[in-house]
Amino acid sequence: MSEDTTSANATGEVRSPGSGRVIDPAGHGESAAEQAVEGLAAPANTAAVSSGDFDSDRDETEAEQASDDSGSPRRRTTLLALIGACLLLTGFAIGVIARIPLQDKGDAAPNAVDVGFCQDMSVHHAQAVQMAALELSGGGDPEVKRLAYDILTTQQNQAGRMQGWLQLWERPIVDPDGYMGWMASDDTMHGSMGSMPMSSTPTGLVQAMPGMATAAEMNNLRQLSGPAQDTLFLQLMLRHHQGGIAMVSYATSHADTDAVRTLADSMNITQQGEIQLMTQLLTARDATPSP
């Protein structure tokens, strides 16, 4: 007789890199990624089932699947915990590797822009990664989920590189005094931020960066699923990208290290393309961008 096996859900806190905030993935819906995770354990369970037991075990399996459907929020939490753990490990490895080119460069002395950009953009990226993970676990549109996957993997990679440089420079991952003070020391800052609302233009250290979603907006995104989550994700991520472009443009022009300028330029190209795509996807849904 075969022995039933039950996979215990992994639970625990996942913290966004740089920000120190806990990802609290709540909501509904089951993604293809969950099915893929379950599929990894299938061969071991299948091997334990003899041909004579198949019919009876199939009935039990169907009953278990019906039970699992009612517990989809719990399974979604497990998926996000697994994603977060993998991303943290990947980001750490990328950060260590990213230090090697700078260690070999004699002209890699960072200025305040290099350090401040890496600190603030790591925090900015952390929220984008969190939003993308929520969309992957609960969204309904394959095209939007592909975009979320691209954002998640690209920005986690970039955050790992920036945090690796900060470790090399022996600087804190986050400026404890606030954000964007590194942009207030130069009058040309306002030229690079001309497309932003005046209320979003910092004149010194600020407590929230432009484009960041509020706690209430993030909680709303967690609670939604399917088409409603797709639309809100696009609205929040579009605003998020637009808010970060000013920092990216400023770093491209004012950072001293080649590595930071090159990374900022790459961010600008990628995010401008994603801004265009998200605008088109929102238009197709008859939805307007978030203010």
C-alpha positions as CSV (number, residue, x, y, z in Angstrom):
1,M,0.0,0.0,0.0
2,S,1.4,3.4,-0.9
3,E,2.2,6.0,1.8
4,D,0.7,9.4,1.4
5,T,3.1,12.3,1.6
6,T,2.2,15.9,2.5
7,S,4.5,18.9,1.7
8,A,4.7,21.3,4.6
9,N,4.3,24.9,3.6
10,A,7.4,27.1,4.2
11,T,6.5,30.2,6.2
12,G,8.6,33.1,7.4
13,E,9.4,36.7,6.9
14,V,11.0,37.9,3.7
15,R,12.7,41.3,3.9
16,S,13.2,43.6,0.9
17,P,16.9,44.3,0.3
18,G,18.1,47.6,1.5
19,S,14.7,48.8,3.0
20,G,14.5,46.3,5.8
21,R,10.8,46.0,5.3
22,V,9.0,42.7,5.6
23,I,7.2,41.4,2.5
24,D,3.8,40.3,3.8
25,P,2.2,38.5,0.8
26,A,-1.5,38.1,1.3
27,G,-4.2,37.6,-1.2
28,H,-5.7,35.0,-3.5
29,G,-5.0,33.1,-6.6
30,E,-2.6,30.4,-7.7
31,S,0.1,31.0,-10.3
32,A,1.8,28.7,-12.8
33,A,4.9,29.1,-10.6
34,E,3.1,27.3,-7.7
35,Q,2.3,24.4,-10.0
36,A,5.9,24.3,-11.1
37,V,7.1,24.1,-7.5
38,E,4.6,21.3,-6.8
39,G,5.8,19.5,-9.9
40,L,9.3,19.2,-8.6
41,A,8.1,16.9,-5.9
42,A,6.0,14.8,-8.2
43,P,8.5,12.1,-9.2
44,A,9.3,11.0,-5.6
45,N,5.6,10.7,-4.8
46,T,4.8,8.9,-8.1
47,A,7.6,6.4,-7.5
48,A,5.9,5.3,-4.2
49,V,2.6,4.5,-5.9
50,S,2.1,1.1,-7.4
51,S,-0.2,0.5,-10.4
52,G,-2.7,-1.3,-8.2
53,D,-3.0,1.7,-5.9
54,F,-3.4,4.3,-8.6
55,D,-7.2,4.5,-8.8
56,S,-7.7,4.8,-5.0
57,D,-4.9,7.2,-4.6
58,R,-6.3,9.4,-7.5
59,D,-9.6,9.8,-5.6
60,E,-7.6,10.9,-2.5
61,T,-5.5,13.3,-4.6
62,E,-8.5,14.9,-6.1
63,A,-10.0,15.5,-2.6
64,E,-6.7,17.0,-1.5
65,Q,-6.6,19.3,-4.5
66,A,-10.1,20.5,-3.8
67,S,-9.0,21.2,-0.2
68,D,-5.9,23.1,-1.4
69,D,-8.1,25.3,-3.6
70,S,-9.8,26.7,-0.5
71,G,-6.4,27.4,1.0
72,S,-5.0,29.3,-1.9
73,P,-3.9,32.3,0.2
74,R,-1.8,30.0,2.3
75,R,-0.2,28.5,-0.8
76,R,0.3,32.0,-2.3
77,T,2.2,33.0,0.9
78,T,4.4,29.9,0.5
79,L,5.2,30.8,-3.1
80,L,6.2,34.4,-2.2
81,A,8.3,33.2,0.7
82,L,10.2,30.9,-1.7
83,I,10.6,33.6,-4.3
84,G,11.8,36.0,-1.7
85,A,14.4,33.6,-0.2
86,C,15.7,32.7,-3.7
87,L,16.0,36.4,-4.6
88,L,17.8,37.3,-1.4
89,L,20.4,34.6,-2.1
90,T,20.7,35.6,-5.7
91,G,21.1,39.3,-4.9
92,F,23.8,38.5,-2.3
93,A,25.8,36.4,-4.9
94,I,25.4,39.1,-7.5
95,G,26.6,41.7,-5.0
96,V,29.7,39.8,-4.2
97,I,30.5,39.3,-7.9
98,A,29.8,43.0,-8.7
99,R,32.6,44.0,-6.3
100,I,35.3,42.4,-8.4
101,P,35.5,44.9,-11.3
102,L,35.6,47.9,-8.9
103,Q,38.3,46.3,-6.7
104,D,40.6,46.2,-9.8
105,K,40.0,49.8,-10.9
106,G,42.3,52.5,-9.7
107,D,39.9,55.3,-10.5
108,A,36.8,53.9,-8.8
109,A,36.7,56.4,-5.9
110,P,32.9,57.1,-5.4
111,N,31.5,60.6,-4.8
112,A,28.3,61.4,-2.9
113,V,26.2,60.7,-6.0
114,D,27.6,57.2,-6.4
115,V,26.9,56.3,-2.8
116,G,23.5,58.1,-2.5
117,F,22.2,56.7,-5.8
118,C,23.2,53.1,-4.8
119,Q,21.5,53.5,-1.4
120,D,18.3,55.1,-2.6
121,M,17.9,53.1,-5.8
122,S,18.3,49.8,-3.9
123,V,15.3,50.8,-1.7
124,H,13.4,52.0,-4.7
125,H,14.1,48.7,-6.5
126,A,13.1,46.6,-3.4
127,Q,9.5,47.9,-3.7
128,A,9.4,47.2,-7.4
129,V,10.6,43.6,-6.8
130,Q,7.9,43.2,-4.1
131,M,5.1,44.5,-6.4
132,A,6.3,42.2,-9.2
133,A,6.3,39.2,-7.0
134,L,2.7,39.9,-6.0
135,E,1.7,40.2,-9.6
136,L,3.4,37.0,-10.5
137,S,1.6,35.1,-7.7
138,G,-1.9,36.5,-8.3
139,G,-2.2,38.3,-11.7
140,G,-4.2,36.9,-14.6
141,D,-2.8,38.4,-17.8
142,P,0.2,36.5,-19.2
143,E,1.6,39.6,-20.8
144,V,1.5,41.6,-17.6
145,K,3.1,38.7,-15.7
146,R,5.9,38.5,-18.2
147,L,6.6,42.1,-17.6
148,A,6.5,41.6,-13.8
149,Y,9.0,38.7,-14.2
150,D,11.4,40.9,-16.2
151,I,11.1,43.7,-13.7
152,L,11.7,41.3,-10.7
153,T,14.7,39.6,-12.2
154,T,16.3,42.7,-13.6
155,Q,15.9,45.0,-10.6
156,Q,16.9,42.3,-8.1
157,N,20.1,41.9,-10.1
158,Q,20.7,45.6,-10.1
159,A,20.0,45.9,-6.4
160,G,22.5,43.2,-5.7
161,R,25.2,45.0,-7.7
162,M,24.6,48.3,-5.9
163,Q,24.7,46.8,-2.5
164,G,27.9,45.0,-3.4
165,W,29.5,48.3,-4.3
166,L,28.3,49.9,-1.0
167,Q,29.9,47.1,0.9
168,L,33.1,47.6,-1.0
169,W,33.0,51.3,-0.2
170,E,32.2,50.6,3.4
171,R,29.1,52.6,3.3
172,P,25.7,51.8,4.9
173,I,23.1,50.1,2.6
174,V,20.5,52.8,3.5
175,D,21.2,56.5,4.5
176,P,19.7,56.7,8.0
177,D,19.0,60.4,7.6
178,G,16.6,60.2,4.6
179,Y,16.6,60.0,0.8
180,M,17.8,62.0,-2.1
181,G,20.1,64.4,-0.2
182,W,22.8,63.6,-2.8
183,M,20.7,65.3,-5.5
184,A,20.2,68.6,-3.6
185,S,23.8,69.7,-3.7
186,D,23.7,70.6,-7.3
187,D,21.5,73.2,-9.0
188,T,21.3,71.2,-12.2
189,M,19.2,68.7,-10.3
190,H,16.1,70.6,-11.1
191,G,16.8,70.5,-14.8
192,S,16.9,66.7,-14.7
193,M,13.6,66.6,-12.7
194,G,11.7,69.1,-14.8
195,S,9.1,66.5,-15.8
196,M,8.2,65.8,-12.2
197,P,5.5,67.7,-10.2
198,M,7.0,70.5,-8.1
199,S,5.7,68.8,-5.0
200,S,7.8,65.7,-5.8
201,T,11.0,67.7,-6.4
202,P,13.3,67.4,-3.3
203,T,15.2,70.3,-2.0
204,G,17.1,68.2,0.5
205,L,16.6,64.9,2.4
206,V,13.1,63.6,2.1
207,Q,11.4,60.7,3.8
208,A,9.7,59.2,0.7
209,M,11.1,59.0,-2.8
210,P,9.0,59.9,-5.8
211,G,6.9,57.1,-7.3
212,M,6.8,54.9,-4.2
213,A,3.5,53.2,-3.4
214,T,1.9,53.9,-0.1
215,A,1.3,51.2,2.5
216,A,-2.4,51.3,1.7
217,E,-1.7,50.9,-2.0
218,M,0.6,47.9,-1.4
219,N,-2.0,46.3,0.9
220,N,-4.7,46.8,-1.8
221,L,-2.4,45.1,-4.4
222,R,-2.0,42.2,-2.0
223,Q,-5.7,41.7,-1.6
224,L,-6.5,41.7,-5.4
225,S,-6.1,39.0,-8.0
226,G,-6.7,38.4,-11.7
227,P,-7.6,41.4,-14.0
228,A,-8.1,43.8,-11.1
229,Q,-4.6,43.1,-9.8
230,D,-3.1,43.4,-13.3
231,T,-4.5,46.9,-13.7
232,L,-3.4,48.1,-10.3
233,F,0.0,46.6,-10.8
234,L,0.4,48.5,-14.1
235,Q,-0.8,51.8,-12.5
236,L,1.6,51.5,-9.5
237,M,4.6,50.3,-11.4
238,L,4.2,53.0,-14.1
239,R,4.2,55.7,-11.5
240,H,7.1,53.9,-9.7
241,H,9.2,53.9,-12.9
242,Q,8.4,57.5,-13.6
243,G,9.4,58.6,-10.1
244,G,12.8,56.8,-10.4
245,I,13.8,58.2,-13.8
246,A,14.9,61.5,-12.2
247,M,17.4,59.7,-9.9
248,V,18.6,57.6,-12.8
249,S,19.2,60.6,-15.1
250,Y,21.0,62.5,-12.4
251,A,23.3,59.6,-11.6
252,T,24.1,59.1,-15.3
253,S,25.4,62.7,-15.5
254,H,26.9,63.2,-12.0
255,A,28.3,59.9,-10.7
256,D,32.1,59.6,-10.7
257,T,32.5,55.8,-11.2
258,D,32.1,54.4,-14.6
259,A,30.3,51.4,-13.2
260,V,27.5,53.5,-11.6
261,R,27.1,55.7,-14.6
262,T,26.9,52.7,-16.9
263,L,24.3,51.0,-14.7
264,A,22.2,54.1,-14.4
265,D,22.2,54.5,-18.2
266,S,21.1,50.9,-18.6
267,M,18.3,51.5,-16.1
268,N,17.1,54.5,-18.0
269,I,16.9,52.6,-21.3
270,T,15.1,49.7,-19.8
271,Q,12.6,51.6,-17.7
272,Q,11.8,54.1,-20.5
273,G,10.8,51.1,-22.7
274,E,8.8,49.6,-19.8
275,I,7.0,52.9,-19.3
276,Q,5.9,52.9,-22.9
277,L,4.7,49.3,-22.6
278,M,2.8,49.9,-19.4
279,T,1.1,53.0,-20.8
280,Q,-0.1,50.9,-23.8
281,L,-1.3,48.1,-21.6
282,L,-3.3,50.5,-19.5
283,T,-4.8,52.2,-22.6
284,A,-5.9,48.8,-23.8
285,R,-7.7,48.3,-20.5
286,D,-9.4,51.7,-20.6
287,A,-7.5,52.5,-17.4
288,T,-5.8,55.7,-16.5
289,P,-2.4,56.1,-14.8
290,S,-2.3,56.7,-11.1
291,P,-1.8,60.3,-10.1
